[in-house]
Amino acid sequence: MPVKLPVYMDNHATTAVDPRVLEVMLPYFTEKYGNAASRNHEFGWKAEEAVETARGQIARLIHASPREIIFTSGATESNNLAIKGVAEAHRSTGNHIVTQATEHKAVLDTCKRLEKYGLPAGQAGFEITYLPVDRDGLVDLENLRRAITPKTILISIMHANNEIGVIQPIEQIGRIAKERKVLFHVDAAQSVGKIPVDVEKFGVDLLSISAHKLYGPKGVGVLCVRRKNPRVELAAQIDGGGHERGLRSGTLNVPGIVGLGKACEICQKEMTEESDCLRRLRDKLKDAIMNRLDDTFVNGSMAHRLANNLNLSFAGVEGDALLMGINDVAVSSGSACTTATLEPSHVLRALGVPEDLAHSSIRFGLGRFNTEEEVDYVANRVVETVKRLRELSPLYEAAKPHSGR
């Protein structure tokens, strides 16, 4: 089968909407277009019914109660609501939050804002502990225990990393949080729908989800908020109407919510088989590249990793040059452009990856619609391009800087 170009392997950034998801969404744009808050006519009733159906579909995937599902615009908003909401509601109890250095910017930047600004205005800022990770990208549980103080009100640790796919020991962290009576928030944007998530078993109090990471639409997400043992108190960050049990005002995105519900239903049925398929494709891609290229390194643990993730560094090659060389393949570089400076990924820096290798890293995110033929094509394009770029580098052959890494 011929490969259709360009090939998409950036499924950590976003996923295509599954056709089955789009099919159930379409009527809510043109036929059943009521506002779910309109409770005095049939259009509103049908919209509300659809929202509640989706709430149940999402809750079943993560083993929560439908009443714990709060709809947002996506995981970034969910993270903000969880962290700022806890900070404001529990300010009288403490001002210390524990997170890790490899979190998504939606968590890190939210924590940095709390460091700078107190809640309420005029009070001192919050204290944030940013836990380091080991070379594999995993947090040390003893470091976490030591970081907790009598003033700690929240632990926020992501389940699976968006760059290196490393899966944190969330269940063990949840037990530590419960022992110390500290609320536990998990950014699960990359893990929900890919690996089992059980908020009860894991002891998670707040969980963030984004639809567009699991073959649903963009612009809709969830914050799961525990209602008992303990009942989590949050301060709303968006006011105006008291929607979503007063935690998130605003007219609900009914088509998006319907799509997220269907996406979760599909994941619940197909996740195990899909993960096995993606792991096989991912390992094939890894072997096809690394068996033909020296000085190529995996970033992050392979044992504790999402089945669809591969993050590689290629010594002697700039990541952006490699991206330009394989411009018919959609992947991501390990560098992030901030203002006028090209900086290596904060995640790879936290792992201790040398700066030149951090600049040479590429994230491959395989997905539901990738094929064997696409894996073969991408591997060949990467190998050819890396060899060509290294031949153009007069220092590479002489230096071989990381051959012993």
C-alpha positions, 0 to 999 in steps of 0.5 A: 500500500502506498504511503500517503504524504505527509505522514502524521506522527505527532499524536502527543500534540493532538490527534485526529478526530475519530470518524465515529466521534465526529458522527455522533457530534454532527447532530448537535451542531445543526439539529439538536443545538439547544443550550444544556442550561435551557430547561424549559423546552425540548431543545435544552432537554435533549442537550442536557441529556446528551451532556449527562450521557457523556458525563457517564461515559467519561466517568466509566473510563476513569472509575469516577462518579458522573457527578465528579466530572466538571467540563472545561475547555481542555487540560490547561484550564483543568490544571489551572482550576485544580491548582489555583482552585485548591490554593485559593480555597485552602489558603488558610491551611497552608501555602505549599505545593509539591510538583515535579520539574518535568510537568507540562507548562500548564502546571509549571507556569500556574505554579510560578504564578502562585509563587509570584502572587498571593491569594488573596491579593496582598498576601505572600506568594505560595511556596512550590517544591519542584521535585527532580527526576532521575535519568529515566524521568521518574520521580523519587518517592522518598524525595516526595515524602521528604518534600511534604510539610505541615503547610503542604496543601497539594501534590500535582504530578502528571501521569504520563509525560507529554515529551518522553512518555514516561509513566509516573508511579501514580498509585504509590504517590496517591498512597503517600498523599493520603497518608499525609492528608494532602490533596493529589492532582494528576494531569492525565491528558496524555494517559487517559484512553491509552493506559488504565486510569482509576481515580479510586484505586490511585487515590487521585482527588483531581484529574485533568483530561483533554479530548483532543489527546484521545481522538476527540475534538479540540476545545473541551476537557474535564476536571474530575473533582472528588466528592467524598473521602475527601470532598474536595473544595475548590474556588471557581476561576471563572464566574458567571452563571454557576454552571458545572456545580458552580465550579466552571461557569459558561455555556457548555460546548455540547457537541464537544462534550458529546464527542469526548464522551464517545471518544472515551467509550471507544477507548474503554473498549479498544485501549488494550488491543490498541496499546499492543498494536502501537507498542509493536509499531513503536518498537519496530520504528525504534529498532529500524532507526537505532539498528542503522544509526550509531550515536542515537539515544532513547530519552526516558525509561522504556520500561515505564512508558506509553506504548505510542511514544519514542523520544530519540536524540541523534548526536551530531545533528540539530533537531530543527535541521532534521525536522526540515530534512524530513518535512514530509513527516510530522514529528516534534523537536525537543527544542522550544522557541521562547522569545528570541532564544531557542532553548532545549526542552526543560524535560530533557534538561531535567533528565540530565541530557547534555544540551547538544543532545537535547537540541538533537531530540525528536519526539515520535508520537504514534497513533490509532491511524498509523500503519506499518508502511508509514513506520517503514517510510519514517524510519527510512527517511530519518536514517537517510537524513541523519546520515546526510546531515552527519556527512555535512558536519566536519566535526561529527566523525572526528568527535563522536562525542557521545559514543560511550553514553 
